[in-house]
Amino acid sequence: MSQSRTLWEEGREPGRAVVALGLAVALTVVVVDVGMVGRVSLFFDLCFVALCIGLALAVRPTDFFTVGVLPPMLMVAIFTLLAFTRPDAIAHPDDGVVQAVVSGLSRHSAALLVGYALCLGVLAVRQRISRQVGRPAGRP
């Protein structure tokens, strides 16, 4: 009789799929947020933190590194896209691209810090659980 898997053991999505999902969800949240309030707000921050946790739970163990470095790159990519298209959503409308990205990152640094820490924490717990269950982290 086999044991049922816990939440920590469920993630089986490949790293590339999780990255694509993260980009798609983050872009969707940005579109909704900017469409509703005209800028990136606390709604984005809360969704970003939840997304970081969800991505860490969804990825397969062999691709932990991919998700472990994803949150900062995801936020930089989103804010770079916004800096080119809608700098007023993350910074002063007259700011250049680099300044808009830096302003956006500084304004949303708490969400990045919390999301990144929780993502790494979830990955660490998943790694520990997989060792305790007797399944090496790289094997299903």
C-alpha positions in Angstrom: 0.0 0.0 0.0 1.6 3.3 -1.1 1.4 6.5 0.9 -0.4 9.4 -0.7 1.8 12.4 -1.6 1.8 15.5 0.6 1.5 19.0 -0.8 5.3 19.3 -0.6 5.7 16.3 -2.9 3.1 17.1 -5.5 5.1 19.5 -7.9 5.9 17.8 -11.1 5.9 20.6 -13.8 9.1 21.1 -15.8 11.1 24.3 -15.1 10.4 25.8 -18.5 6.6 25.3 -18.1 6.8 26.9 -14.7 8.7 29.9 -16.0 6.1 30.4 -18.8 3.3 30.1 -16.3 5.0 32.6 -14.1 5.4 35.1 -16.9 1.8 34.6 -18.1 0.3 35.0 -14.7 2.5 38.1 -13.8 1.6 39.8 -17.1 -2.1 39.1 -16.6 -1.9 40.6 -13.1 -0.1 43.6 -14.4 -2.7 44.1 -17.1 -5.6 43.8 -14.7 -3.9 46.1 -12.1 -2.9 48.8 -14.6 -6.3 48.6 -16.2 -8.1 49.0 -12.9 -6.0 51.6 -11.1 -3.6 52.9 -13.8 -0.5 51.8 -12.0 1.1 48.8 -10.4 -0.3 48.6 -6.9 -0.5 46.5 -3.8 -2.7 44.1 -5.8 0.4 43.2 -7.9 2.5 42.8 -4.8 0.2 40.4 -3.1 -0.3 38.4 -6.3 3.4 38.3 -6.9 4.1 36.8 -3.4 1.3 34.2 -4.0 2.7 33.4 -7.4 6.2 32.9 -6.0 4.8 30.3 -3.6 2.7 28.6 -6.2 5.6 28.3 -8.6 7.8 26.8 -5.9 5.1 24.2 -5.2 4.5 23.4 -8.9 8.0 22.7 -10.1 9.5 19.3 -10.2 12.5 18.7 -7.9 15.1 18.5 -10.7 14.2 22.1 -11.7 14.4 23.7 -8.2 17.3 25.9 -9.4 15.2 27.4 -12.2 12.4 28.5 -9.8 15.0 29.4 -7.1 16.3 32.2 -9.3 13.0 33.1 -11.0 11.4 35.8 -8.7 13.9 38.6 -9.2 14.2 37.9 -12.9 10.5 37.8 -13.3 10.0 41.1 -11.6 12.8 42.8 -13.6 11.4 41.4 -16.9 7.9 42.7 -16.0 9.1 46.1 -15.0 11.4 46.4 -18.0 8.4 45.7 -20.3 6.4 48.3 -18.4 9.3 50.8 -18.6 9.2 50.6 -22.4 5.5 50.7 -22.7 3.9 52.3 -19.7 6.6 53.9 -17.5 3.9 55.9 -15.6 2.6 52.6 -14.2 5.8 52.1 -12.1 7.6 55.5 -12.1 7.4 59.1 -13.1 6.1 59.4 -16.7 9.2 61.3 -17.8 11.7 58.8 -16.4 13.9 56.8 -18.8 13.7 53.1 -19.1 16.5 52.3 -16.6 15.2 54.9 -14.1 11.7 53.5 -14.4 12.9 49.9 -13.8 14.9 51.0 -10.8 12.0 53.0 -9.4 9.6 50.1 -9.9 11.9 47.7 -8.2 12.5 50.0 -5.3 8.7 50.7 -4.8 8.0 47.0 -4.9 11.1 45.7 -3.2 9.1 44.4 -0.1 7.0 42.1 -2.4 10.2 40.9 -4.1 11.9 40.2 -0.8 8.9 38.4 0.8 8.1 36.5 -2.4 11.7 35.4 -3.0 12.2 34.4 0.7 9.0 32.4 0.7 9.9 30.8 -2.6 13.3 29.7 -1.3 11.7 28.5 1.9 9.2 26.4 0.1 11.9 24.9 -2.0 14.0 24.1 1.1 11.0 22.4 2.8 10.3 20.4 -0.3 14.0 19.3 -0.5 13.9 18.3 3.2 10.6 16.4 2.8 11.8 14.5 -0.2 14.9 13.4 1.7 12.8 12.3 4.7 10.4 10.3 2.5 13.3 8.5 1.0 12.9 9.8 -2.5 16.0 11.7 -3.8 15.1 15.2 -4.8 15.8 14.5 -8.5 13.5 11.5 -8.7 9.7 11.2 -8.8 
